[in-house]
């Protein structure tokens, strides 16, 4: 999970840079003119009697983001050129499969895209474009690597804990700053107040409050679940709520069990192909090194950065 968050953090930065460049390209048409006699100078911001002029603004953006954008552009181009050379095509089915994987733990596709937009600044198309780039880069990295069926069988045999059936739970939570606040929440729930609405109104956990406290599907033994909450969830029936639970950070949480299921990884028809790719990637150079090699192969040059 933390690895995915780090990845999306990097993607968000790149998306912002792309958006800024697009803005730069069309700024002349987008920025409104002021009433100043010299219409070539446009005011883009003002505080008190201090103004930020368009040329100063654009120069600041260029100085801040120029190198990052050019590097991103070069990397995207060389990956696309190499994919074309090797006849690598990222299919719509692969994109949808990756989207499904990324949406695990979200209540719906709409919620996933909402989070991508609100927390990372990524549009639906930004997400898809990055998937295409990332999958193409991975296929380039493993293009000449062979993984046999026996390799896959050996990995499954050597790692039985990864493929054993596992219990997953889905739950919602309301986190309060104090025991008194948590007791008040419990009283309202007992009076029939809807859990999701109450979570939106009073939960201090910004990551789940907007979704009505929904945490999504997690393994029952997930180390990120508060240990006391794990014990409570094991005893609850569907729809039941726990008593207030003290957490390590001195906040209090009330949880409601909303789902329980057994997941058998071996039932996934895509498992063997996913393992084949993971094993190949484990033998391949790092994706960073692959990109560096492509930049050299295609004589990629940042003329501005080399000035």
C-alpha positions as CSV (number, residue, x, y, z in Angstrom):
1,X,0.0,0.0,0.0
2,X,2.7,2.5,1.0
3,X,4.6,1.7,-2.3
4,X,1.4,2.5,-4.3
5,X,1.0,5.8,-2.4
6,X,4.6,6.7,-3.1
7,X,4.1,5.9,-6.8
8,X,1.0,8.0,-7.0
9,X,2.7,10.9,-5.3
10,X,5.3,10.9,-8.0
11,X,2.6,10.6,-10.7
12,X,0.8,13.6,-9.1
13,X,3.9,15.8,-9.4
14,X,4.3,14.8,-13.1
15,X,0.6,15.5,-13.7
16,X,0.9,19.0,-12.2
17,X,3.9,19.7,-14.3
18,X,2.0,18.6,-17.4
19,X,-0.9,20.8,-16.5
20,X,1.4,23.8,-15.9
21,X,3.0,23.3,-19.3
22,X,-0.4,23.2,-21.0
23,X,-1.3,26.4,-19.2
24,X,1.9,28.0,-20.3
25,X,1.2,27.1,-24.0
26,X,-2.2,28.7,-23.9
27,X,-1.7,31.4,-21.3
28,X,-1.9,34.2,-23.8
29,X,-5.5,33.2,-24.7
30,X,-6.5,32.2,-21.1
31,X,-5.4,35.2,-19.0
32,X,-7.8,38.2,-18.9
33,X,-6.5,41.6,-19.9
34,X,-6.4,44.3,-17.3
35,X,-7.6,47.9,-17.8
36,X,-4.0,49.1,-17.9
37,X,-3.0,51.0,-21.0
38,X,-0.3,48.4,-21.8
39,X,-2.3,45.3,-22.6
40,X,0.9,43.2,-23.1
41,X,1.3,43.2,-19.4
42,X,-1.4,41.1,-17.6
43,X,-1.8,40.9,-13.8
44,X,-2.2,37.3,-12.6
45,X,-2.3,37.9,-8.8
46,X,-2.4,40.8,-6.4
47,X,-2.0,41.3,-2.6
48,X,-2.5,44.8,-1.3
49,X,-0.8,47.1,-3.8
50,X,1.7,44.4,-4.9
51,X,1.0,42.7,-8.2
52,X,2.4,39.6,-10.0
53,X,2.7,40.3,-13.7
54,X,2.3,37.6,-16.3
55,X,5.9,37.7,-17.5
56,X,7.2,37.3,-14.0
57,X,4.7,34.5,-13.3
58,X,5.7,32.6,-16.4
59,X,9.4,33.0,-15.8
60,X,8.9,31.6,-12.3
61,X,7.0,28.6,-13.5
62,X,9.7,28.0,-16.1
63,X,12.5,28.2,-13.6
64,X,10.7,25.9,-11.2
65,X,9.3,23.2,-13.5
66,X,11.2,23.4,-16.8
67,X,13.8,20.6,-16.1
68,X,11.2,18.2,-14.6
69,X,8.8,18.6,-17.5
70,X,11.5,18.1,-20.2
71,X,12.8,15.0,-18.4
72,X,9.3,13.6,-18.1
73,X,8.7,14.3,-21.8
74,X,11.9,12.6,-22.9
75,X,11.1,9.5,-20.8
76,X,7.6,9.2,-22.2
77,X,8.8,9.6,-25.8
78,X,11.7,7.0,-25.6
79,X,9.4,4.5,-23.9
80,X,6.8,5.0,-26.7
81,X,9.4,4.7,-29.4
82,X,10.9,1.5,-27.9
83,X,7.4,0.0,-27.5
84,X,6.7,0.7,-31.1
85,X,10.0,-0.9,-32.2
86,X,9.2,-4.0,-30.2
87,X,5.6,-4.1,-31.3
88,X,4.4,-3.8,-27.7
89,X,0.8,-2.8,-27.4
90,X,-1.0,-2.2,-24.1
91,X,-4.4,-3.5,-24.6
92,X,-7.7,-2.0,-23.3
93,X,-8.1,-5.2,-21.3
94,X,-4.7,-4.7,-19.6
95,X,-5.6,-1.2,-18.7
96,X,-9.0,-2.3,-17.2
97,X,-7.3,-5.1,-15.3
98,X,-4.8,-2.6,-13.8
99,X,-7.6,-0.2,-13.0
100,X,-9.4,-3.0,-11.2
101,X,-6.3,-3.8,-9.2
102,X,-5.8,-0.2,-8.2
103,X,-9.4,0.2,-7.2
104,X,-9.3,-2.6,-4.6
105,X,-10.3,-1.1,-1.2
106,X,-12.4,1.7,-2.8
107,X,-16.2,1.6,-2.5
108,X,-16.7,2.2,-6.2
109,X,-14.9,3.3,-9.4
110,X,-16.4,6.8,-9.0
111,X,-14.9,7.0,-5.5
112,X,-11.5,5.9,-6.8
113,X,-11.4,8.6,-9.5
114,X,-12.6,11.1,-6.9
115,X,-9.7,10.3,-4.6
116,X,-7.3,10.5,-7.5
117,X,-8.5,13.9,-8.4
118,X,-8.9,15.4,-4.9
119,X,-5.7,14.0,-3.3
120,X,-3.4,13.7,-6.3
121,X,-4.8,16.1,-8.8
122,X,-5.1,13.4,-11.5
123,X,-7.9,13.3,-14.0
124,X,-9.4,10.1,-15.3
125,X,-7.3,10.4,-18.4
126,X,-4.1,11.1,-16.4
127,X,-4.6,7.9,-14.6
128,X,-5.1,5.9,-17.8
129,X,-2.1,7.6,-19.5
130,X,0.2,6.7,-16.7
131,X,-1.0,3.1,-16.7
132,X,-0.2,2.8,-20.4
133,X,3.3,4.3,-19.9
134,X,4.0,2.1,-16.9
135,X,2.8,-1.1,-18.4
136,X,4.7,-0.5,-21.6
137,X,7.9,0.2,-19.7
138,X,7.5,-3.0,-17.7
139,X,7.0,-5.0,-20.9
140,X,10.1,-3.4,-22.4
141,X,12.1,-4.4,-19.2
142,X,11.1,-8.0,-19.4
143,X,11.0,-8.4,-23.2
144,X,13.9,-10.9,-23.4
145,X,13.3,-12.7,-20.1
146,X,11.8,-16.1,-20.2
147,X,9.8,-17.5,-17.2
148,X,8.8,-21.2,-17.5
149,X,5.8,-23.0,-16.0
150,X,8.2,-24.8,-13.7
151,X,9.5,-21.5,-12.4
152,X,5.9,-20.5,-11.6
153,X,5.1,-23.8,-9.9
154,X,8.3,-23.6,-7.9
155,X,7.5,-20.1,-6.7
156,X,4.0,-21.2,-5.6
157,X,5.4,-24.2,-3.7
158,X,8.1,-22.0,-2.0
159,X,5.6,-19.4,-0.9
160,X,2.4,-21.2,0.2
161,X,1.4,-18.4,2.6
162,X,0.8,-16.1,-0.4
163,X,-1.7,-18.5,-2.0
164,X,-3.6,-19.8,1.0
165,X,-7.2,-18.8,1.3
166,X,-7.5,-15.7,3.5
167,X,-10.3,-13.9,5.4
168,X,-11.0,-10.3,4.5
169,X,-13.2,-7.9,6.3
170,X,-14.8,-4.6,5.4
171,X,-15.6,-2.1,8.1
172,X,-16.4,1.5,8.8
173,X,-15.0,3.7,11.6
174,X,-15.6,6.9,13.5
175,X,-12.6,8.3,15.2
176,X,-12.9,10.8,18.0
177,X,-10.4,13.0,19.7
178,X,-11.5,12.0,23.2
179,X,-13.3,9.3,25.2
180,X,-16.2,11.7,25.9
181,X,-16.7,12.5,22.2
182,X,-16.6,8.8,21.4
183,X,-19.2,8.0,24.1
184,X,-21.4,10.7,22.6
185,X,-21.0,9.1,19.2
186,X,-21.9,5.7,20.6
187,X,-25.1,7.2,22.2
188,X,-26.1,8.7,18.9
189,X,-25.6,5.4,17.0
190,X,-27.7,3.6,19.6
191,X,-30.4,6.2,19.0
192,X,-30.5,5.2,15.4
193,X,-28.3,7.9,13.7
194,X,-26.9,6.5,10.5
195,X,-23.3,5.5,10.9
196,X,-22.1,6.9,7.5
197,X,-23.7,10.2,8.0
198,X,-22.4,10.5,11.5
199,X,-18.9,9.6,10.3
200,X,-19.0,12.4,7.7
201,X,-20.1,14.9,10.3
202,X,-17.9,14.1,13.3
203,X,-15.1,11.7,12.5
204,X,-11.7,13.4,12.8
205,X,-10.1,10.9,10.4
206,X,-9.9,12.9,7.2
207,X,-9.0,9.8,5.1
208,X,-12.3,8.0,5.8
209,X,-14.7,10.6,7.0
210,X,-15.7,11.7,3.5
211,X,-16.6,8.1,2.5
212,X,-18.8,7.7,5.6
213,X,-16.0,6.0,7.6
214,X,-15.7,3.2,5.1
215,X,-12.2,1.6,5.2
216,X,-12.8,-0.9,2.4
217,X,-11.8,-4.5,2.2
218,X,-8.7,-5.5,4.2
219,X,-7.1,-8.7,5.4
220,X,-8.4,-9.6,8.8
221,X,-4.8,-9.7,10.0
222,X,-3.8,-6.4,8.2
223,X,-1.0,-4.8,10.4
224,X,-2.5,-1.4,9.7
225,X,-5.7,-2.1,11.5
226,X,-5.6,-1.0,15.2
227,X,-4.9,-4.3,17.1
228,X,-7.8,-3.6,19.5
229,X,-10.1,-3.0,16.5
230,X,-9.0,-6.3,14.9
231,X,-10.1,-8.1,18.1
232,X,-13.4,-6.3,18.0
233,X,-14.0,-7.0,14.4
234,X,-13.5,-10.8,14.9
235,X,-16.3,-10.8,17.5
236,X,-18.8,-8.6,15.6
237,X,-21.6,-9.8,13.4
238,X,-22.5,-8.0,10.2
239,X,-23.9,-4.6,11.0
240,X,-22.9,-4.6,14.6
241,X,-20.8,-1.8,16.1
242,X,-18.1,-1.9,18.8
243,X,-17.7,0.0,22.0
244,X,-15.2,2.9,21.9
245,X,-11.6,1.6,21.6
246,X,-8.6,3.6,22.8
247,X,-5.8,3.8,20.1
248,X,-2.1,4.2,20.5
249,X,-2.3,7.9,19.6
250,X,-4.8,8.5,22.4
251,X,-7.7,8.9,20.0
252,X,-10.8,6.7,20.2
253,X,-12.4,4.6,17.5
254,X,-15.8,2.9,17.0
255,X,-16.0,0.3,14.2
256,X,-18.9,-1.3,12.4
257,X,-18.4,-4.6,10.5
258,X,-20.0,-4.3,7.1
259,X,-18.6,-7.3,5.2
260,X,-16.7,-10.6,5.6
261,X,-15.4,-12.9,2.8
262,X,-12.9,-15.7,2.1
263,X,-10.6,-15.0,-0.8
264,X,-8.6,-17.8,-2.5
265,X,-5.8,-16.3,-4.7
266,X,-5.7,-19.6,-6.7
267,X,-9.2,-18.9,-8.0
268,X,-7.9,-15.9,-9.9
269,X,-7.6,-16.9,-13.6
270,X,-5.0,-14.2,-14.1
271,X,-2.7,-15.4,-11.3
272,X,-0.2,-17.4,-13.4
273,X,0.2,-14.6,-15.9
274,X,0.7,-12.0,-13.0
275,X,3.3,-14.3,-11.4
276,X,5.1,-14.7,-14.7
277,X,5.4,-11.0,-15.0
278,X,6.4,-10.5,-11.4
279,X,9.1,-13.2,-11.7
280,X,10.4,-11.6,-14.9
281,X,10.5,-8.2,-13.3
282,X,12.5,-9.6,-10.4
283,X,15.2,-10.7,-12.9
284,X,15.1,-7.5,-15.0
285,X,17.1,-4.3,-14.4
286,X,15.3,-1.6,-12.4
287,X,12.8,0.4,-14.4
288,X,15.0,3.5,-13.7
289,X,18.0,1.8,-15.4
290,X,15.8,0.7,-18.3
291,X,14.7,4.3,-18.9
292,X,18.2,5.6,-18.6
293,X,19.3,3.0,-21.2
294,X,16.5,4.1,-23.5
295,X,17.4,7.8,-23.1
296,X,21.0,6.9,-24.2
297,X,19.8,4.7,-27.1
298,X,17.6,7.3,-28.6
299,X,20.1,10.1,-28.1
300,X,17.7,12.0,-25.8
301,X,19.0,15.5,-25.1
302,X,17.7,18.3,-22.9
303,X,19.0,21.4,-24.8
304,X,17.6,23.8,-22.3
305,X,19.1,22.0,-19.3
306,X,22.5,21.7,-21.1
307,X,22.7,25.5,-21.8
